[in-house]
């Protein structure tokens, strides 16, 4: 149906000829158009998928390390303020 519609035949014409609703034919045409664009997303090789998974894990690990360092820095900064005493030069 999609191929026939691609040759310039109207969905209403195909509807009459094949006893299929024009709405269904239009949906099939739309789905085929989306499928033609989708292979670029699904075209990752196995090695690329493995690398992507590795990089995502590494990214999470590095973000966790960054968050730990930020919390430790804040903790030490607050601890330094609590233990510091004002100058007694008065």
Secondary structure as GFF3:
##gff-version 3
##sequence-region A 1 90
A	DSSP	alpha_helix	2	6	.	.	.	ID=ss1
A	DSSP	alpha_helix	11	18	.	.	.	ID=ss2
A	DSSP	alpha_helix	22	42	.	.	.	ID=ss3
A	DSSP	alpha_helix	46	83	.	.	.	ID=ss4
###
